[in-house]
């Protein structure tokens, strides 16, 4: 399970965009997006770097939370 701090999310459209992009990579992924804390938690077989790249390619500033 990975948690990412994601800046630039502001609405439900952002949530859907991130969720769908991650699920396109891993259909079984569990994605939880919390707009108020700007955190995206992902349970996936994909590597953290892959998920981070997906989020960044959507135009969001993101970092893996350690």
Buried (B, 14 or more C-beta within 10 A) or exposed (E): EBBBEBEEBEEEEBBEBBBEBBBEBBEEBEBEBEBEEBBBBBEBEBEBEBBBBBBBEBEBEBEEEE
